[in-house]
Amino acid sequence: MMAPVNALGSMPISFPGLFGDWAFTVDPKALDIGNGIYWYGILIALGVLLAALFCARRAGDYGLTEDNVYDLVLLTVPACVIGARLYYVIFYLDRFRDGEGKFDLGKAVAIWDGGLAIYGAVIMAVIVLFLYCRYRKIPFGAAADLGSMGLLIGQIVGRWGNFMNREAFGAETTLPWRMRVWTSATEYIEVHPTFFYESFWNLIGLLLIVFVISKRRRYDGENATFYFIWYGLGRFLIEGLRSDSLYLFDWTFAGQPIRVSQALSLLLFVGGVVCWCFERFVRRPDPAADLYVNRVAAQERAEREQRESEKAALRPLQETVQETQETQEVQKPQEEQREEKET
């Protein structure tokens, strides 16, 4: 099991193979208020904001509304923070015990001391999304297709919070894009910038969904399926480089400790491939019937045609009434003139 290496947050970050002596020296803490406002939290919030705005703009393409998106943001953000923390605590349980070996709840809830796991957030997001869709009677697949793009945006931006914290980096390397971080005032290591690998990988995945997958979508859930395939593959490969992985208790495979995120990534990748193959080659969905947005459009079109049909049916009656009114208006002056003559 690879022992995690901690870098000093107060020391600079540099990329000597790319930028020579130039170094990045911003402190992880943006504002020294209370327990501190960290750049990590600011970047996470920025990622959530960008994801919400993007999904709200694209909601109509999936048969959803902006209100659906903002409702989900309000529900999922706090739930995801809890899920990310729970996931981390469960697999780093020994870190949250006191001197007597008892579980220390105070340490477990001290989220400001660090310790979140993205897979915990993803799992919680899926649960909240499923419950919301059941309540609102919205197809889960359609909402998941939209949400998968928002999730990627959040991950793309959020990973730079790891950069600001000098964390989530990989093993030592001599590659030209290696990142130098300091473990003490006099010692440094040069490592894989795995935070960047994942951010860039997710950016490519987002572009593929937006410009390729979503334009050829045949069933609700296809974007989400691709997300699990793409993210699962990338995270599986990148996690193998990480020096701070969460491990599956003391379990081993082929004599090696099992990295939790790597095992879960493999399951997501395989599950995504199986689901995609089943939908594409076995069920063979018809987009007109299977895509929620097409069903919504068809219903709106039918309602519009029904209204137009009702208007057309009423038009002869309206014309008759109008003719009657016009006749009465013509006859009225004639009758008034006749009455005047008689008088």
Residue frames as qw, qx, qy, qz and C-alpha x, y, z in Angstrom:
[[0.000, 0.887, 0.461, 0.000, 0.00, 0.00, 0.00],
 [0.421, 0.445, -0.016, 0.790, 1.42, 3.35, -1.06],
 [0.313, -0.565, -0.461, 0.609, 1.76, 5.71, 1.88],
 [0.206, 0.906, 0.317, 0.191, 0.16, 9.09, 1.17],
 [0.518, 0.000, -0.062, 0.853, 2.60, 11.97, 0.71],
 [0.055, -0.899, -0.396, 0.180, 1.57, 15.37, 2.03],
 [0.459, 0.403, 0.082, 0.788, 2.77, 18.57, 0.39],
 [0.214, -0.439, -0.375, 0.788, 3.06, 21.87, 2.23],
 [0.233, 0.804, 0.535, 0.115, 0.29, 24.26, 1.29],
 [0.159, -0.922, 0.011, 0.352, 2.45, 27.26, 2.07],
 [0.442, -0.390, 0.561, 0.582, 5.12, 26.31, -0.46],
 [0.404, 0.534, -0.287, -0.685, 5.11, 27.12, -4.20],
 [0.811, 0.246, 0.530, 0.015, 4.10, 24.79, -7.03],
 [0.144, 0.691, -0.456, -0.542, 6.14, 24.67, -10.21],
 [0.907, 0.339, 0.248, -0.017, 6.48, 22.75, -13.47],
 [0.331, -0.692, 0.447, 0.461, 10.24, 22.80, -14.07],
 [0.516, 0.063, 0.732, 0.440, 10.04, 20.76, -17.29],
 [0.288, 0.720, 0.563, 0.286, 7.67, 23.28, -18.87],
 [0.014, -0.955, -0.144, -0.260, 8.14, 26.69, -17.26],
 [0.492, 0.448, -0.422, 0.615, 11.61, 26.54, -15.74],
 [0.271, -0.034, -0.613, 0.741, 11.93, 28.45, -12.46],
 [0.370, -0.321, -0.113, -0.865, 8.49, 30.02, -12.60],
 [0.189, -0.180, -0.908, 0.327, 6.41, 29.03, -9.56],
 [0.402, -0.579, -0.410, -0.579, 2.81, 29.39, -8.38],
 [0.287, 0.104, -0.654, 0.692, 2.67, 30.67, -4.82],
 [0.471, -0.427, -0.107, -0.764, -0.98, 31.41, -3.90],
 [0.193, -0.168, 0.816, -0.518, -1.99, 30.20, -0.43],
 [0.158, -0.299, -0.917, -0.211, -4.76, 27.53, -0.29],
 [0.100, -0.657, -0.624, 0.411, -6.72, 29.79, 2.06],
 [0.219, 0.606, 0.354, 0.678, -8.36, 32.68, 0.22],
 [0.262, -0.690, 0.056, -0.673, -9.73, 34.43, 3.31],
 [0.350, 0.043, -0.790, 0.501, -8.75, 33.92, 6.93],
 [0.494, -0.302, 0.080, -0.811, -12.26, 34.03, 8.38],
 [0.880, -0.235, 0.183, -0.369, -13.37, 31.51, 11.01],
 [0.835, -0.170, 0.489, 0.185, -11.97, 28.15, 9.95],
 [0.196, -0.401, 0.553, 0.704, -10.96, 29.81, 6.69],
 [0.710, 0.592, 0.193, -0.329, -12.46, 30.20, 3.24],
 [0.541, -0.307, 0.649, 0.439, -10.36, 28.08, 0.93],
 [0.289, 0.433, -0.501, -0.691, -9.87, 28.29, -2.79],
 [0.001, 0.058, 0.990, 0.125, -10.99, 24.67, -2.89],
 [0.177, 0.546, 0.723, -0.384, -14.46, 25.64, -1.68],
 [0.236, 0.640, -0.057, -0.729, -14.60, 28.67, -3.96],
 [0.180, 0.316, -0.756, -0.544, -13.76, 26.56, -7.00],
 [0.071, 0.266, 0.960, -0.049, -16.29, 23.89, -6.02],
 [0.225, 0.646, 0.466, -0.561, -18.95, 26.62, -5.73],
 [0.218, 0.561, -0.374, -0.706, -17.89, 28.05, -9.10],
 [0.051, 0.083, -0.937, -0.336, -18.19, 24.60, -10.66],
 [0.144, 0.470, 0.831, -0.261, -21.70, 24.17, -9.24],
 [0.225, 0.676, 0.149, -0.685, -22.73, 27.61, -10.52],
 [0.192, 0.438, -0.614, -0.628, -21.43, 26.98, -14.03],
 [0.015, 0.104, 0.986, 0.132, -23.03, 23.54, -14.09],
 [0.202, 0.564, 0.664, -0.447, -26.39, 24.96, -12.99],
 [0.260, 0.654, -0.096, -0.704, -26.34, 27.72, -15.61],
 [0.131, 0.293, -0.807, -0.496, -25.32, 25.33, -18.38],
 [0.046, 0.242, 0.969, -0.015, -27.95, 22.73, -17.48],
 [0.245, 0.612, 0.462, -0.593, -30.66, 25.37, -17.13],
 [0.262, 0.564, -0.355, -0.698, -29.85, 26.57, -20.63],
 [0.258, 0.209, -0.865, -0.376, -29.96, 23.03, -22.06],
 [0.377, 0.091, 0.785, -0.483, -32.93, 21.77, -20.01],
 [0.650, 0.438, 0.095, -0.614, -35.42, 22.17, -22.87],
 [0.441, 0.461, -0.708, -0.303, -33.36, 19.81, -25.04],
 [0.182, 0.062, -0.966, 0.171, -34.26, 17.02, -22.61],
 [0.412, -0.517, -0.642, -0.388, -37.88, 17.89, -21.95],
 [0.479, -0.491, -0.519, 0.511, -37.09, 19.52, -18.60],
 [0.000, -0.934, -0.190, -0.302, -37.41, 23.07, -17.30],
 [0.255, 0.575, -0.417, 0.656, -35.09, 25.55, -15.64],
 [0.594, -0.540, 0.240, -0.546, -37.07, 25.12, -12.41],
 [0.989, -0.082, -0.122, 0.000, -36.24, 21.40, -12.48],
 [0.665, 0.398, -0.338, 0.535, -32.55, 22.24, -12.67],
 [0.049, -0.578, 0.362, -0.730, -32.57, 24.79, -9.86],
 [0.822, -0.410, 0.059, -0.390, -34.66, 22.48, -7.65],
 [0.961, 0.039, -0.194, 0.192, -32.10, 19.73, -8.14],
 [0.410, 0.526, -0.375, 0.644, -29.18, 22.06, -7.39],
 [0.389, -0.579, 0.291, -0.654, -30.73, 23.05, -4.07],
 [0.928, -0.262, 0.070, -0.255, -31.34, 19.40, -3.19],
 [0.939, 0.194, -0.169, 0.229, -28.17, 17.75, -4.45],
 [0.291, 0.706, -0.397, 0.509, -25.46, 20.19, -3.32],
 [0.440, -0.579, 0.507, -0.464, -25.86, 19.61, 0.44],
 [0.968, -0.057, 0.177, -0.171, -26.57, 15.91, -0.13],
 [0.801, 0.487, -0.242, 0.252, -23.40, 15.55, -2.22],
 [0.026, 0.700, -0.523, 0.485, -21.25, 17.19, 0.45],
 [0.724, -0.371, 0.444, -0.377, -22.62, 14.71, 3.00],
 [0.977, 0.204, 0.053, -0.041, -22.11, 11.80, 0.61],
 [0.568, 0.649, -0.386, 0.327, -18.55, 12.82, -0.24],
 [0.211, -0.628, 0.574, -0.481, -17.68, 13.08, 3.46],
 [0.871, -0.192, 0.328, -0.312, -19.33, 9.78, 4.39],
 [0.904, 0.394, -0.147, 0.081, -17.48, 7.95, 1.63],
 [0.334, 0.668, -0.503, 0.435, -14.17, 9.38, 2.83],
 [0.457, -0.526, 0.519, -0.494, -14.82, 8.62, 6.50],
 [0.963, -0.031, 0.135, -0.231, -15.90, 5.03, 5.82],
 [0.901, 0.332, -0.136, 0.242, -12.72, 4.15, 3.95],
 [0.352, 0.495, -0.456, 0.650, -10.40, 6.17, 6.22],
 [0.651, -0.637, -0.331, -0.249, -12.15, 5.12, 9.41],
 [0.761, -0.263, -0.304, 0.509, -8.97, 4.75, 11.47],
 [0.288, 0.313, -0.056, 0.903, -8.26, 8.45, 11.03],
 [0.383, -0.511, -0.108, -0.762, -11.43, 9.26, 12.92],
 [0.772, -0.413, -0.475, 0.090, -10.77, 7.31, 16.10],
 [0.275, -0.885, 0.244, -0.286, -9.67, 8.79, 19.39],
 [0.051, 0.603, -0.764, 0.226, -6.85, 7.59, 21.60],
 [0.553, -0.127, 0.738, -0.364, -9.03, 4.77, 22.96],
 [0.119, 0.006, 0.903, 0.412, -9.93, 3.52, 19.52],
 [0.266, 0.605, 0.685, -0.306, -13.49, 4.86, 19.63],
 [0.322, 0.568, 0.482, 0.584, -15.10, 6.64, 16.72],
 [0.181, -0.413, -0.218, 0.866, -14.74, 10.42, 17.10],
 [0.298, 0.744, 0.591, 0.095, -17.85, 12.07, 15.69],
 [0.084, -0.901, 0.006, 0.425, -16.32, 15.53, 16.11],
 [0.284, -0.432, 0.623, 0.586, -13.47, 14.66, 13.76],
 [0.379, 0.326, 0.816, 0.291, -15.87, 13.03, 11.30],
 [0.202, 0.860, 0.469, 0.001, -17.97, 16.17, 10.88],
 [0.246, -0.766, 0.164, 0.570, -14.96, 18.54, 10.78],
 [0.723, 0.553, 0.349, 0.221, -15.18, 18.86, 7.02],
 [0.128, 0.980, -0.150, 0.019, -13.12, 22.05, 7.17],
 [0.495, -0.613, 0.587, 0.185, -10.08, 19.91, 7.98],
 [0.333, 0.464, -0.688, -0.447, -10.35, 18.29, 4.54],
 [0.238, -0.048, 0.968, -0.064, -11.48, 14.89, 3.35],
 [0.671, 0.414, 0.190, -0.585, -14.04, 14.55, 0.54],
 [0.374, -0.089, 0.851, 0.357, -14.36, 11.82, -2.08],
 [0.340, 0.230, -0.338, -0.847, -15.96, 12.54, -5.44],
 [0.334, -0.116, -0.887, -0.297, -17.51, 9.10, -5.76],
 [0.069, -0.400, -0.759, 0.508, -19.47, 9.67, -2.57],
 [0.229, 0.432, 0.063, -0.870, -20.89, 12.83, -4.15],
 [0.340, 0.146, -0.683, -0.630, -21.72, 10.99, -7.40],
 [0.223, -0.241, -0.943, 0.048, -23.53, 8.20, -5.54],
 [0.032, 0.486, 0.570, -0.662, -25.55, 10.68, -3.49],
 [0.248, 0.348, -0.237, -0.872, -26.38, 12.74, -6.59],
 [0.310, -0.033, -0.844, -0.436, -27.78, 9.66, -8.31],
 [0.152, -0.384, -0.859, 0.303, -29.94, 8.81, -5.27],
 [0.106, 0.502, 0.298, -0.805, -31.34, 12.35, -4.96],
 [0.265, 0.256, -0.493, -0.788, -31.95, 12.55, -8.71],
 [0.240, -0.171, -0.933, -0.208, -33.84, 9.24, -8.68],
 [0.073, -0.497, -0.727, 0.469, -36.08, 10.33, -5.79],
 [0.144, 0.460, 0.012, -0.876, -36.75, 13.72, -7.38],
 [0.269, 0.122, -0.687, -0.664, -37.70, 12.13, -10.70],
 [0.184, -0.334, -0.924, 0.029, -40.08, 9.75, -8.96],
 [0.010, -0.546, -0.513, 0.662, -41.72, 12.66, -7.15],
 [0.216, 0.533, -0.132, -0.807, -41.99, 14.87, -10.24],
 [0.775, 0.377, 0.500, -0.082, -42.83, 11.96, -12.57],
 [0.335, 0.816, -0.392, -0.263, -39.89, 12.76, -14.83],
 [0.960, 0.194, -0.170, 0.106, -37.97, 9.96, -16.59],
 [0.652, -0.659, 0.226, 0.299, -34.78, 9.33, -14.64],
 [0.736, 0.124, 0.371, 0.553, -32.78, 8.77, -17.82],
 [0.279, 0.810, 0.232, 0.461, -33.65, 12.19, -19.27],
 [0.354, -0.926, 0.090, -0.097, -32.66, 13.98, -16.07],
 [0.785, -0.401, 0.320, 0.349, -29.49, 11.88, -15.79],
 [0.655, 0.456, 0.289, 0.528, -28.51, 12.80, -19.36],
 [0.051, 0.904, 0.032, 0.423, -28.70, 16.49, -18.48],
 [0.602, -0.780, 0.166, -0.043, -27.13, 16.02, -15.05],
 [0.892, -0.062, 0.171, 0.415, -24.15, 14.08, -16.38],
 [0.460, 0.631, 0.056, 0.623, -22.99, 17.19, -18.26],
 [0.304, -0.864, 0.088, -0.391, -23.38, 19.31, -15.14],
 [0.861, -0.473, 0.143, 0.124, -21.46, 16.74, -13.13],
 [0.787, 0.238, 0.104, 0.559, -18.58, 16.84, -15.60],
 [0.150, 0.799, -0.019, 0.582, -18.46, 20.65, -15.43],
 [0.588, -0.771, 0.126, -0.211, -18.31, 20.50, -11.65],
 [0.907, -0.239, 0.175, 0.298, -15.50, 17.94, -11.78],
 [0.620, 0.541, 0.059, 0.565, -13.54, 19.89, -14.40],
 [0.039, -0.809, 0.134, -0.571, -13.50, 23.04, -12.26],
 [0.738, -0.641, 0.088, -0.195, -13.44, 21.36, -8.87],
 [0.929, 0.000, -0.064, 0.366, -10.25, 19.39, -9.54],
 [0.381, 0.613, -0.177, 0.669, -8.36, 22.68, -9.64],
 [0.541, -0.745, 0.126, -0.369, -9.26, 23.01, -5.98],
 [0.947, -0.230, 0.050, 0.219, -6.97, 20.01, -5.44],
 [0.615, 0.478, -0.066, 0.624, -4.24, 21.95, -7.22],
 [0.131, -0.782, 0.133, -0.595, -4.71, 24.90, -4.86],
 [0.768, -0.575, 0.174, -0.220, -4.52, 22.52, -1.88],
 [0.166, 0.604, -0.779, -0.002, -1.40, 20.74, -3.21],
 [0.585, -0.085, 0.755, -0.285, -3.20, 17.38, -3.11],
 [0.812, 0.414, 0.355, -0.207, -4.53, 14.60, -5.35],
 [0.320, 0.736, -0.542, -0.249, -1.21, 14.30, -7.16],
 [0.970, 0.134, -0.185, -0.087, 0.44, 11.12, -8.35],
 [0.866, -0.315, 0.126, 0.367, 3.66, 9.19, -7.91],
 [0.222, -0.730, 0.343, 0.548, 7.05, 10.65, -8.75],
 [0.757, 0.518, 0.350, 0.189, 7.95, 11.02, -12.41],
 [0.387, -0.406, 0.293, 0.774, 10.49, 12.61, -14.74],
 [0.390, 0.620, 0.598, 0.325, 8.02, 13.49, -17.50],
 [0.266, 0.291, 0.096, 0.914, 8.31, 17.01, -18.97],
 [0.350, -0.584, -0.233, -0.694, 4.96, 18.07, -17.43],
 [0.581, -0.288, -0.664, 0.373, 5.88, 16.87, -13.93],
 [0.281, -0.842, -0.104, -0.449, 4.71, 19.01, -11.02],
 [0.467, 0.181, -0.593, 0.631, 7.08, 19.98, -8.19],
 [0.534, -0.736, -0.162, -0.383, 5.63, 20.20, -4.70],
 [0.164, 0.525, -0.639, 0.538, 7.46, 20.66, -1.41],
 [0.741, -0.374, -0.557, -0.036, 7.19, 18.15, 1.44],
 [0.570, -0.614, -0.229, 0.496, 9.30, 20.29, 3.78],
 [0.014, 0.947, -0.066, -0.315, 11.10, 23.62, 3.71],
 [0.127, -0.669, 0.639, 0.358, 14.11, 21.97, 2.04],
 [0.303, -0.040, 0.925, 0.224, 12.75, 18.88, 0.25],
 [0.587, 0.375, -0.042, -0.716, 10.54, 18.53, -2.79],
 [0.539, 0.093, 0.823, 0.154, 9.17, 15.80, -5.03],
 [0.297, 0.331, -0.412, -0.795, 8.26, 15.90, -8.73],
 [0.407, 0.190, 0.860, -0.244, 5.02, 14.07, -9.43],
 [0.060, 0.383, 0.757, 0.526, 2.25, 13.33, -11.91],
 [0.241, 0.054, 0.193, -0.950, -0.30, 16.21, -11.87],
 [0.005, 0.276, 0.952, 0.132, -3.16, 13.73, -11.69],
 [0.179, 0.616, 0.471, -0.606, -5.64, 16.47, -10.76],
 [0.248, 0.551, -0.322, -0.729, -4.97, 17.95, -14.23],
 [0.034, 0.059, -0.935, -0.349, -5.19, 14.57, -15.95],
 [0.095, 0.469, 0.859, -0.182, -8.69, 14.07, -14.58],
 [0.183, 0.676, 0.202, -0.685, -9.81, 17.64, -15.26],
 [0.184, 0.457, -0.557, -0.669, -8.62, 17.45, -18.87],
 [0.006, 0.093, 0.979, 0.182, -10.08, 13.97, -19.36],
 [0.156, 0.583, 0.702, -0.378, -13.46, 15.21, -18.12],
 [0.194, 0.622, -0.105, -0.751, -13.27, 18.24, -20.44],
 [0.143, 0.207, -0.807, -0.535, -12.84, 15.93, -23.43],
 [0.026, 0.323, 0.943, -0.076, -15.75, 13.82, -22.18],
 [0.186, 0.634, 0.406, -0.631, -17.97, 16.89, -21.84],
 [0.223, 0.511, -0.396, -0.729, -17.15, 18.03, -25.38],
 [0.081, 0.019, -0.943, -0.322, -17.91, 14.56, -26.73],
 [0.107, 0.490, 0.814, -0.292, -21.30, 14.50, -24.99],
 [0.184, 0.663, 0.179, -0.703, -22.25, 18.03, -26.10],
 [0.299, 0.594, -0.403, -0.629, -21.15, 17.78, -29.72],
 [0.293, 0.213, -0.878, -0.313, -21.43, 14.08, -30.53],
 [0.065, -0.176, -0.961, 0.204, -23.35, 11.84, -28.11],
 [0.236, 0.458, 0.520, -0.682, -26.26, 14.17, -27.32],
 [0.390, 0.442, -0.291, -0.754, -26.84, 14.90, -31.02],
 [0.488, 0.152, -0.790, -0.339, -27.19, 11.18, -31.77],
 [0.293, -0.101, 0.767, -0.562, -29.07, 10.20, -28.64],
 [0.439, -0.114, -0.743, -0.493, -31.58, 7.40, -29.21],
 [0.610, -0.517, -0.598, -0.051, -32.80, 6.77, -25.66],
 [0.342, -0.840, 0.157, -0.390, -32.98, 8.54, -22.32],
 [0.802, -0.526, 0.273, 0.077, -29.88, 7.68, -20.33],
 [0.849, 0.406, 0.017, 0.339, -27.43, 7.50, -23.23],
 [0.156, 0.819, -0.299, 0.465, -25.45, 10.57, -22.12],
 [0.607, -0.629, 0.387, -0.293, -25.28, 9.16, -18.60],
 [0.980, 0.011, 0.169, 0.099, -24.18, 5.78, -19.91],
 [0.643, 0.604, -0.147, 0.447, -21.38, 7.41, -21.85],
 [0.203, -0.820, 0.335, -0.419, -20.41, 9.40, -18.75],
 [0.818, -0.438, 0.353, -0.117, -19.97, 6.21, -16.72],
 [0.915, 0.273, 0.095, 0.281, -17.97, 4.58, -19.53],
 [0.428, 0.737, -0.157, 0.499, -15.74, 7.62, -20.09],
 [0.305, -0.771, 0.359, -0.429, -15.25, 8.65, -16.49],
 [0.923, -0.306, 0.223, -0.073, -14.90, 5.05, -15.32],
 [0.867, 0.332, -0.022, 0.372, -12.12, 4.36, -17.83],
 [0.266, 0.751, -0.233, 0.557, -10.27, 7.61, -17.13],
 [0.505, -0.699, 0.316, -0.395, -10.52, 7.37, -13.37],
 [0.984, -0.135, 0.096, 0.062, -9.41, 3.72, -13.42],
 [0.750, 0.418, -0.102, 0.502, -6.22, 4.65, -15.28],
 [0.069, 0.744, -0.227, 0.624, -5.52, 7.87, -13.36],
 [0.719, -0.622, 0.121, -0.286, -6.25, 6.39, -9.94],
 [0.958, -0.016, -0.075, 0.276, -3.41, 3.92, -10.48],
 [0.496, 0.493, -0.187, 0.690, -1.02, 6.89, -10.48],
 [0.358, -0.802, 0.001, -0.478, -2.39, 8.52, -7.32],
 [0.403, 0.248, -0.703, 0.531, -0.36, 8.54, -4.11],
 [0.237, -0.100, 0.525, -0.811, -3.33, 9.23, -1.81],
 [0.523, -0.158, -0.662, -0.514, -5.88, 6.59, -2.84],
 [0.661, -0.282, 0.403, -0.567, -8.55, 5.27, -0.52],
 [0.247, 0.230, -0.935, -0.111, -8.12, 1.52, -0.07],
 [0.749, -0.261, -0.363, -0.488, -10.78, -1.13, 0.40],
 [0.784, -0.575, 0.177, -0.154, -9.99, -1.88, 4.04],
 [0.372, -0.581, 0.702, 0.177, -7.25, -4.56, 4.12],
 [0.861, 0.335, 0.373, -0.084, -8.48, -6.48, 1.11],
 [0.151, -0.566, 0.613, 0.530, -6.04, -7.43, -1.61],
 [0.850, 0.466, 0.166, -0.180, -6.17, -8.75, -5.17],
 [0.825, 0.444, -0.164, 0.310, -3.22, -10.62, -6.68],
 [0.699, -0.215, -0.265, 0.629, -1.22, -9.59, -3.65],
 [0.182, 0.244, 0.023, 0.952, -1.95, -5.88, -4.12],
 [0.094, 0.424, 0.585, -0.685, -4.22, -3.68, -2.00],
 [0.206, 0.590, 0.686, 0.373, -7.47, -2.73, -3.72],
 [0.026, -0.076, -0.052, 0.995, -7.98, 0.95, -4.43],
 [0.305, 0.502, 0.688, -0.426, -11.65, 1.71, -3.80],
 [0.366, 0.693, -0.016, -0.621, -12.06, 4.28, -6.57],
 [0.141, 0.413, -0.778, -0.452, -10.22, 2.10, -9.06],
 [0.140, 0.168, 0.975, -0.037, -12.44, -0.90, -8.33],
 [0.321, 0.631, 0.512, -0.487, -15.59, 1.23, -8.53],
 [0.250, 0.636, -0.335, -0.649, -14.39, 2.83, -11.77],
 [0.024, 0.176, -0.928, -0.329, -13.91, -0.57, -13.33],
 [0.214, 0.411, 0.858, -0.219, -17.44, -1.59, -12.32],
 [0.299, 0.707, 0.194, -0.611, -18.87, 1.63, -13.78],
 [0.161, 0.509, -0.612, -0.584, -16.96, 1.16, -17.02],
 [0.023, 0.030, 0.982, 0.184, -18.06, -2.45, -17.48],
 [0.220, 0.537, 0.721, -0.378, -21.64, -1.67, -16.43],
 [0.260, 0.675, -0.040, -0.690, -21.80, 1.27, -18.82],
 [0.133, 0.335, -0.777, -0.516, -20.53, -0.79, -21.76],
 [0.093, 0.233, 0.968, -0.019, -23.05, -3.56, -21.03],
 [0.245, 0.642, 0.503, -0.524, -25.95, -1.08, -20.80],
 [0.230, 0.615, -0.301, -0.692, -24.93, 0.71, -23.99],
 [0.075, 0.172, -0.903, -0.387, -24.60, -2.53, -25.96],
 [0.164, 0.390, 0.883, -0.203, -27.95, -3.79, -24.68],
 [0.273, 0.691, 0.287, -0.605, -29.75, -0.58, -25.64],
 [0.214, 0.605, -0.442, -0.627, -28.10, -0.20, -29.03],
 [0.257, 0.288, -0.852, -0.355, -28.03, -3.80, -30.25],
 [0.031, -0.229, -0.962, 0.144, -30.75, -5.64, -28.32],
 [0.160, 0.620, 0.584, -0.498, -33.57, -3.23, -27.48],
 [0.285, 0.250, 0.498, 0.780, -32.91, -0.96, -30.49],
 [0.037, 0.621, 0.505, -0.599, -34.80, 2.10, -29.22],
 [0.266, 0.653, 0.474, 0.526, -36.86, 4.42, -31.40],
 [0.244, -0.019, -0.237, 0.940, -35.95, 8.05, -30.55],
 [0.312, -0.360, -0.307, -0.824, -39.45, 9.29, -31.38],
 [0.729, -0.476, -0.399, -0.289, -40.94, 7.05, -28.70],
 [0.784, -0.248, -0.397, 0.409, -38.03, 6.61, -26.29],
 [0.333, 0.139, -0.202, 0.910, -36.78, 10.17, -25.84],
 [0.106, -0.634, -0.612, 0.461, -38.77, 12.14, -23.29],
 [0.005, -0.463, 0.093, 0.881, -38.14, 15.42, -25.10],
 [0.155, -0.024, -0.716, -0.680, -39.74, 14.00, -28.26],
 [0.194, -0.498, -0.845, 0.015, -42.77, 12.76, -26.32],
 [0.099, -0.610, -0.354, 0.702, -43.17, 16.17, -24.70],
 [0.059, 0.302, -0.376, -0.874, -42.89, 17.87, -28.09],
 [0.170, -0.225, -0.850, -0.445, -45.44, 15.46, -29.59],
 [0.163, -0.596, -0.729, 0.294, -47.86, 16.12, -26.73],
 [0.040, -0.563, -0.101, 0.819, -47.45, 19.90, -27.06],
 [0.095, 0.125, -0.609, -0.778, -47.96, 19.61, -30.81],
 [0.170, -0.400, -0.880, -0.190, -51.13, 17.53, -30.32],
 [0.124, -0.648, -0.538, 0.525, -52.48, 20.04, -27.79],
 [0.002, 0.433, -0.189, -0.881, -51.71, 22.91, -30.16],
 [0.143, -0.069, -0.770, -0.618, -53.45, 21.14, -33.05],
 [0.155, -0.525, -0.829, 0.117, -56.43, 20.41, -30.80],
 [0.051, -0.619, -0.281, 0.731, -56.72, 24.09, -29.89],
 [0.084, 0.289, -0.455, -0.838, -56.46, 25.09, -33.55],
 [0.138, -0.254, -0.893, -0.345, -59.10, 22.48, -34.45],
 [0.105, -0.624, -0.680, 0.370, -61.46, 23.82, -31.81],
 [0.009, 0.539, -0.021, -0.842, -60.91, 27.35, -33.07],
 [0.105, 0.082, -0.697, -0.704, -61.63, 26.20, -36.64],
 [0.129, -0.434, -0.888, -0.075, -64.83, 24.50, -35.50],
 [0.091, -0.687, -0.481, 0.538, -65.98, 27.67, -33.74],
 [0.162, -0.221, 0.291, 0.917, -65.07, 29.97, -36.64],
 [0.098, -0.387, -0.689, -0.605, -68.33, 29.46, -38.68],
 [0.320, -0.711, -0.611, 0.135, -70.40, 30.16, -35.57],
 [0.317, -0.539, -0.097, 0.775, -68.35, 33.26, -34.83],
 [0.093, 0.018, 0.486, 0.869, -68.81, 34.45, -38.44],
 [0.193, -0.565, -0.730, -0.332, -72.58, 33.88, -38.20],
 [0.347, -0.714, -0.437, 0.422, -72.76, 35.85, -34.96],
 [0.270, -0.359, 0.148, 0.881, -70.70, 38.63, -36.51],
 [0.007, -0.257, -0.630, -0.733, -72.95, 38.77, -39.59],
 [0.274, -0.683, -0.676, -0.043, -76.02, 38.92, -37.37],
 [0.344, -0.637, -0.232, 0.650, -74.52, 41.77, -35.39],
 [0.179, -0.145, 0.366, 0.902, -73.66, 43.67, -38.57],
 [0.109, -0.459, -0.719, -0.510, -77.20, 43.17, -39.92],
 [0.325, -0.736, -0.551, 0.222, -78.68, 44.43, -36.68],
 [0.316, -0.486, -0.010, 0.815, -76.42, 47.48, -36.78],
 [0.051, 0.091, 0.537, 0.837, -77.62, 48.28, -40.34],
 [0.238, -0.561, -0.731, -0.308, -81.28, 47.73, -39.52],
 [0.335, -0.573, -0.501, 0.556, -81.21, 49.81, -36.34],
 [0.072, -0.291, 0.086, 0.950, -80.67, 53.23, -38.07],
 [0.186, -0.220, -0.675, -0.679, -83.39, 52.37, -40.60],
 [0.351, -0.578, -0.735, 0.046, -85.85, 51.65, -37.83],
 [0.269, -0.509, -0.300, 0.760, -84.90, 54.87, -36.07],
 [0.016, 0.084, -0.353, -0.932, -85.45, 56.88, -39.25],
 [0.277, -0.399, -0.762, -0.427, -88.88, 55.25, -39.74],
 [0.344, -0.603, -0.620, 0.366, -89.87, 56.13, -36.21],
 [0.174, -0.361, -0.044, 0.915, -88.81, 59.76, -36.75],
 [0.126, -0.123, -0.565, -0.806, -90.96, 60.04, -39.89],
 [0.349, -0.523, -0.765, -0.139, -93.97, 58.62, -38.13],
 [0.318, -0.556, -0.440, 0.630, -93.48, 61.14, -35.36]]
